[in-house]
Amino acid sequence: MTISASARRERVQEALERAVAEQSAPGVVAEIQDEDGGWFGSAGVADRGTGRRRAPGEQFHAGSSGKAFTAAVLLTLEAEGRLSLDDTVDTWLPGVVSGNGNDGGEITIRQLLTHTGGLGITGLSAEIVRKYHTRAGFAEHRYDVWTVDELLRLQTAIPPAYRPGAGFAYSNGGYHIAGAIIEKTTGRGYEDEVERTVIRPLGLRGTYARTFAERHFRGPHTRAYSRMVLRDGVDPDDLTPDNYASLLLGPDSDPIDVTDRTFFMWAAGGVVSTTADLLRFTHALITGSLLPPAQHRAMWDTVPTTDWLPHTRYGTGVSQWTLADGRLLHVVAGVEGGTVSVTLGTPDGGLTVSVQLNGDWNWYLTCAQIVEAAFGSAPLMTP
């Protein structure tokens, strides 16, 4: 379906307004780069307390969009001849990934980045859920300062989901291991390497990798509201992937303001950005203007996903979504407490759209409606 730029913008603005009116999003923005240049649209508020409206240039946590930054760093290091994606974890971190059936001698860096290393999934860790997905836990632990060693121990404390290469399992811990490899290879901090290899070359003015101890944003930002919180009385030990969503705060509950906190996602999702910067970053990844040809091809060499978003494939920190009309979109996306960030582009980069919600509920339906408005077809939503 072909849509004119003016019609596209009208349709997207209508979808933004529906997200607030019908899906109860506090606020949502979309920024578009297309044949007519740039456009920014918004609906709702950046701050529920003051009623401040959403505006261009607001910083937010980009969630797992940060994985694309981590992958870009490692691909750059490969292009510089400092490592290979086919190196094993033990090549750089000997003995670190071991115990409970984990074996860093069998997992490659490429498998970490494509979630095919077989590592177990830490997202439903009782420790994480108690600290960050209960009201009392978040109040007590919101300013905890994590370390890389603690993140690695969190991952290796659980057994693998598969043998390396045998399946797809979305693993934040795999990206923490990747971040540790970056630091071991370069002798520099992960944040510094993101700055050197991605932020500075692309001129991203509102983007940075947040350190473990930072409690606040460095610039103007939207507030973040979360319902990814268990209802009172639910035991985190009772959670399963199947019942998790049903045990969260309901649609009539007041969300928690989670804006000011420390952040432990690090190399798995610790990047702060803006929609304008994510447009520039994603366009560079799609068109190959950031990475050399071999590394660009490796980034978009995708694998099928399981138990994740329907009709998607995953590359190194990036994904591809299938639309109902059969087209593919190249995607950089992340969902984190209080924030959803999805940037999508056509394979030629001719149309790129960046969406951000400052609430973490009903996000997939909202994004699907915005995608349909912008691209003329919605993502395939059923398995």
C-alpha positions as CSV (number, residue, x, y, z in Angstrom):
1,M,0.0,0.0,0.0
2,T,1.5,3.4,-1.1
3,I,0.8,6.3,1.2
4,S,1.7,9.9,0.6
5,A,3.9,11.6,3.2
6,S,1.1,14.0,4.3
7,A,-1.4,11.2,4.6
8,R,1.1,9.1,6.5
9,R,1.6,11.8,9.0
10,E,-2.1,12.4,9.5
11,R,-2.6,8.7,10.0
12,V,0.2,8.4,12.5
13,Q,-1.0,11.4,14.5
14,E,-4.4,9.7,14.7
15,A,-2.8,6.5,16.0
16,L,-0.9,8.4,18.6
17,E,-4.1,10.0,19.9
18,R,-5.8,6.6,20.0
19,A,-2.9,5.2,22.0
20,V,-3.7,7.8,24.8
21,A,-7.4,7.7,24.5
22,E,-8.0,3.9,24.0
23,Q,-4.8,2.2,25.3
24,S,-4.3,4.5,28.3
25,A,-0.7,5.4,27.4
26,P,0.5,8.4,29.5
27,G,2.3,9.8,26.5
28,V,3.6,8.7,23.1
29,V,5.7,10.2,20.4
30,A,6.6,9.3,16.8
31,E,9.3,10.7,14.6
32,I,9.4,10.0,10.9
33,Q,12.1,10.4,8.2
34,D,10.7,9.9,4.7
35,E,10.6,11.3,1.2
36,D,9.4,14.7,2.5
37,G,12.0,15.0,5.2
38,G,11.4,14.9,9.0
39,W,8.2,15.0,11.1
40,F,7.5,14.8,14.8
41,G,4.1,14.0,16.4
42,S,3.0,13.4,19.9
43,A,0.0,12.8,22.2
44,G,-0.4,12.7,25.9
45,V,1.9,13.9,28.6
46,A,5.6,13.6,29.6
47,D,4.7,14.1,33.3
48,R,1.4,13.0,34.8
49,G,1.9,15.2,37.8
50,T,2.4,18.5,36.0
51,G,0.6,17.8,32.8
52,R,3.7,18.7,30.8
53,R,3.2,17.6,27.2
54,R,5.5,15.3,25.2
55,A,8.1,17.2,23.1
56,P,10.9,16.6,20.7
57,G,14.3,15.8,22.0
58,E,13.2,14.1,25.3
59,Q,15.6,11.5,26.5
60,F,14.4,8.1,27.7
61,H,15.8,4.7,28.4
62,A,15.9,2.8,25.1
63,G,15.6,-0.6,26.7
64,S,16.8,-3.5,24.6
65,S,17.5,-1.1,21.7
66,G,20.8,-0.8,23.5
67,K,21.6,-4.3,22.4
68,A,22.1,-2.9,18.9
69,F,24.7,-0.5,20.3
70,T,26.5,-3.4,22.0
71,A,26.4,-5.5,18.8
72,A,27.7,-2.5,16.8
73,V,30.6,-2.1,19.2
74,L,31.6,-5.8,18.8
75,L,31.2,-5.7,15.0
76,T,33.5,-2.6,14.9
77,L,36.1,-4.4,17.1
78,E,35.9,-7.3,14.7
79,A,36.5,-5.0,11.7
80,E,39.5,-3.5,13.6
81,G,41.0,-7.0,13.8
82,R,40.8,-7.1,17.6
83,L,38.4,-10.1,17.9
84,S,36.2,-12.4,15.9
85,L,32.5,-13.1,16.4
86,D,33.5,-16.7,16.2
87,D,35.7,-16.5,19.2
88,T,34.4,-18.4,22.2
89,V,33.5,-16.7,25.4
90,D,36.5,-18.5,27.1
91,T,38.9,-16.9,24.6
92,W,38.3,-13.6,26.4
93,L,36.7,-14.6,29.8
94,P,38.3,-18.0,30.6
95,G,36.3,-19.9,33.2
96,V,33.8,-17.0,33.8
97,V,30.8,-18.8,32.2
98,S,30.8,-22.1,34.0
99,G,28.9,-24.1,36.5
100,N,25.2,-25.3,36.4
101,G,25.8,-26.7,33.0
102,N,27.1,-23.5,31.4
103,D,30.3,-23.7,29.4
104,G,31.9,-20.6,27.9
105,G,34.2,-22.8,25.8
106,E,31.2,-23.8,23.6
107,I,29.5,-20.4,23.2
108,T,30.7,-17.9,20.6
109,I,30.3,-14.2,20.7
110,R,28.0,-14.4,17.6
111,Q,25.7,-16.7,19.6
112,L,25.6,-14.3,22.5
113,L,24.5,-11.6,20.1
114,T,21.9,-13.7,18.3
115,H,20.5,-15.3,21.6
116,T,21.5,-18.7,20.3
117,G,24.1,-19.5,22.9
118,G,21.6,-21.6,24.9
119,L,21.9,-19.4,28.0
120,G,19.0,-19.5,30.5
121,I,16.6,-16.6,30.7
122,T,17.1,-14.3,33.7
123,G,14.0,-12.1,33.2
124,L,11.9,-14.1,35.7
125,S,14.7,-14.5,38.2
126,A,13.0,-14.4,41.6
127,E,15.8,-12.0,42.8
128,I,15.1,-9.5,40.0
129,V,11.3,-9.8,40.4
130,R,11.4,-9.2,44.1
131,K,13.7,-6.2,43.8
132,Y,12.2,-4.4,40.8
133,H,8.8,-5.8,40.0
134,T,7.1,-5.5,43.4
135,R,6.1,-2.2,45.0
136,A,8.1,-2.8,48.2
137,G,11.1,-4.2,46.4
138,F,11.4,-1.3,44.0
139,A,11.1,1.2,46.9
140,E,13.9,-0.5,48.7
141,H,16.2,-1.3,45.8
142,R,15.6,1.5,43.2
143,Y,19.1,3.0,43.9
144,D,21.1,-0.2,44.2
145,V,24.4,-0.1,42.3
146,W,25.2,-3.3,40.5
147,T,28.5,-4.6,39.2
148,V,29.5,-6.5,36.1
149,D,30.5,-9.5,38.3
150,E,27.1,-9.6,39.9
151,L,25.4,-9.6,36.5
152,L,27.5,-12.4,35.3
153,R,26.8,-14.4,38.5
154,L,23.1,-13.9,38.0
155,Q,23.3,-15.5,34.5
156,T,25.6,-18.4,35.4
157,A,23.5,-19.3,38.5
158,I,20.9,-20.8,36.2
159,P,21.3,-23.7,33.8
160,P,21.2,-23.3,30.1
161,A,18.0,-23.5,28.1
162,Y,19.6,-25.3,25.2
163,R,22.9,-26.5,24.0
164,P,24.8,-23.7,22.2
165,G,23.4,-23.3,18.7
166,A,20.4,-25.5,19.3
167,G,17.7,-22.9,19.8
168,F,16.7,-19.3,20.5
169,A,16.3,-18.0,24.0
170,Y,16.3,-14.2,24.6
171,S,19.0,-13.7,27.1
172,N,19.9,-10.3,28.7
173,G,22.8,-12.1,30.5
174,G,24.3,-13.0,27.1
175,Y,24.7,-9.3,26.4
176,H,26.2,-8.7,29.8
177,I,28.8,-11.3,28.9
178,A,29.3,-9.5,25.6
179,G,29.8,-6.2,27.4
180,A,32.4,-7.9,29.6
181,I,34.2,-9.1,26.5
182,I,34.2,-5.5,25.1
183,E,35.9,-4.3,28.3
184,K,38.4,-7.2,28.4
185,T,39.3,-6.7,24.7
186,T,39.8,-3.0,24.8
187,G,40.8,-2.3,28.4
188,R,38.2,0.5,28.4
189,G,34.8,0.9,29.9
190,Y,31.8,-0.4,27.9
191,E,30.3,3.1,28.0
192,D,33.5,4.6,26.5
193,E,33.5,2.1,23.6
194,V,29.8,2.9,22.8
195,E,30.9,6.5,22.7
196,R,33.9,5.8,20.5
197,T,32.4,3.4,18.0
198,V,28.8,4.6,17.7
199,I,27.8,7.9,19.3
200,R,30.7,10.0,18.1
201,P,30.8,8.7,14.5
202,L,27.1,9.3,14.1
203,G,26.9,12.6,16.0
204,L,24.2,11.4,18.4
205,R,23.8,14.4,20.6
206,G,21.2,13.0,23.0
207,T,22.5,9.5,23.5
208,Y,24.8,7.9,26.0
209,A,25.4,4.6,27.8
210,R,24.4,5.1,31.4
211,T,26.8,4.0,34.2
212,F,25.7,1.8,37.0
213,A,25.6,4.5,39.6
214,E,23.7,7.2,37.7
215,R,20.3,8.0,39.3
216,H,19.0,10.6,36.9
217,F,19.0,11.6,33.2
218,R,21.6,14.0,32.0
219,G,19.2,16.1,29.9
220,P,15.5,16.9,29.4
221,H,13.5,13.7,29.6
222,T,10.1,12.2,29.8
223,R,9.0,10.5,33.0
224,A,8.5,6.7,33.0
225,Y,5.5,4.9,34.3
226,S,5.3,1.2,34.9
227,R,2.7,-1.5,35.5
228,M,5.3,-4.2,35.1
229,V,4.7,-4.8,38.9
230,L,3.2,-7.8,40.6
231,R,-0.1,-7.4,42.4
232,D,0.2,-7.3,46.2
233,G,0.3,-10.8,47.6
234,V,1.8,-12.6,44.6
235,D,4.8,-14.8,45.4
236,P,7.6,-14.3,42.8
237,D,8.5,-17.9,43.2
238,D,5.1,-18.8,41.6
239,L,5.9,-17.0,38.4
240,T,6.1,-18.8,35.0
241,P,6.3,-17.4,31.5
242,D,2.7,-18.4,31.0
243,N,1.2,-16.7,34.1
244,Y,3.5,-13.7,34.5
245,A,1.3,-11.2,32.6
246,S,-1.9,-12.2,34.4
247,L,-0.2,-11.4,37.8
248,L,0.8,-7.8,37.0
249,L,-1.0,-4.6,38.0
250,G,-4.3,-4.4,36.2
251,P,-5.6,-1.6,33.8
252,D,-7.4,0.2,36.6
253,S,-4.3,0.4,38.9
254,D,-2.2,3.5,39.3
255,P,1.2,3.0,37.6
256,I,4.5,3.5,39.4
257,D,6.8,6.4,38.5
258,V,10.1,4.6,37.9
259,T,12.0,7.5,36.3
260,D,14.6,8.2,39.0
261,R,16.6,5.0,39.7
262,T,19.8,3.3,39.0
263,F,19.9,1.0,36.0
264,F,21.4,-2.5,35.9
265,M,20.7,-3.5,32.3
266,W,24.1,-2.2,31.2
267,A,25.2,-3.8,27.9
268,A,21.8,-5.5,27.5
269,G,19.8,-2.2,27.6
270,G,21.5,0.7,29.4
271,V,21.5,3.2,26.6
272,V,19.6,6.6,26.9
273,S,18.6,8.1,23.7
274,T,16.0,10.2,21.8
275,T,13.7,9.4,18.9
276,A,15.8,11.6,16.6
277,D,19.0,9.8,17.5
278,L,17.5,6.4,17.2
279,L,16.3,7.3,13.7
280,R,19.8,8.3,12.7
281,F,21.3,5.2,14.4
282,T,18.8,2.7,12.9
283,H,19.1,4.3,9.4
284,A,22.9,3.9,9.6
285,L,22.5,0.2,10.6
286,I,20.0,-0.4,7.8
287,T,21.9,1.3,5.0
288,G,25.4,0.1,6.1
289,S,26.8,3.6,6.7
290,L,28.2,2.7,10.2
291,L,29.8,-0.7,9.7
292,P,32.0,-2.2,7.0
293,P,30.2,-4.5,4.4
294,A,31.2,-7.8,6.1
295,Q,30.0,-6.6,9.5
296,H,26.9,-5.0,8.1
297,R,25.9,-8.4,6.5
298,A,26.7,-10.1,9.8
299,M,24.4,-7.8,11.7
300,W,21.4,-8.6,9.5
301,D,22.1,-12.4,9.2
302,T,19.1,-13.4,11.1
303,V,17.8,-16.5,12.9
304,P,14.2,-17.6,13.6
305,T,12.9,-16.8,17.0
306,T,10.8,-18.9,19.4
307,D,8.7,-17.8,22.4
308,W,9.3,-14.2,21.5
309,L,7.4,-11.7,19.2
310,P,5.5,-13.5,16.5
311,H,6.8,-13.6,12.9
312,T,10.2,-12.1,13.7
313,R,13.8,-13.0,13.0
314,Y,16.8,-11.8,15.1
315,G,20.2,-10.6,13.9
316,T,22.9,-9.2,16.2
317,G,21.0,-6.8,18.4
318,V,18.4,-6.1,15.7
319,S,15.3,-7.8,14.4
320,Q,13.1,-8.1,11.4
321,W,9.3,-8.0,11.6
322,T,7.0,-9.4,9.0
323,L,4.0,-7.3,8.0
324,A,0.6,-8.7,7.1
325,D,1.3,-7.9,3.4
326,G,4.5,-9.9,3.4
327,R,7.0,-7.0,3.6
328,L,9.9,-7.0,6.1
329,L,10.8,-4.1,8.4
330,H,14.3,-3.7,10.0
331,V,13.8,-3.0,13.7
332,V,15.7,-1.8,16.7
333,A,13.4,-2.2,19.8
334,G,13.3,-2.4,23.5
335,V,10.8,-2.6,26.4
336,E,11.9,-1.8,29.9
337,G,10.2,-0.7,33.1
338,G,8.3,2.5,32.2
339,T,9.5,2.8,28.6
340,V,9.0,1.3,25.2
341,S,11.2,2.3,22.2
342,V,10.6,0.9,18.7
343,T,12.4,2.2,15.6
344,L,11.5,0.6,12.3
345,G,12.6,1.1,8.7
346,T,12.1,-0.3,5.2
347,P,15.1,-2.4,3.9
348,D,16.3,0.5,1.8
349,G,16.0,3.0,4.7
350,G,13.7,5.2,2.7
351,L,11.1,5.3,5.4
352,T,12.2,5.1,9.1
353,V,9.9,5.7,12.1
354,S,10.8,5.9,15.8
355,V,8.2,5.4,18.4
356,Q,8.4,5.9,22.2
357,L,5.9,5.3,24.9
358,N,6.4,6.4,28.5
359,G,4.3,3.6,29.8
360,D,5.0,-0.2,29.5
361,W,1.5,-1.6,29.0
362,N,-0.6,-2.3,25.8
363,W,2.6,-1.4,24.0
364,Y,2.5,-4.1,21.2
365,L,-1.0,-3.2,20.1
366,T,-0.2,0.5,20.2
367,C,3.0,0.0,18.1
368,A,1.2,-2.2,15.7
369,Q,-1.4,0.5,15.1
370,I,1.3,3.1,14.5
371,V,3.2,0.7,12.2
372,E,0.0,0.2,10.1
373,A,-0.5,3.9,9.9
374,A,3.0,4.6,8.8
375,F,3.8,1.6,6.5
376,G,0.3,0.7,5.3
377,S,0.3,-2.7,6.9
378,A,0.4,-4.0,10.4
379,P,2.8,-6.6,11.9
380,L,1.6,-10.1,11.8
381,M,0.5,-10.5,15.4
382,T,-0.6,-14.1,15.8
383,P,1.9,-17.0,16.0
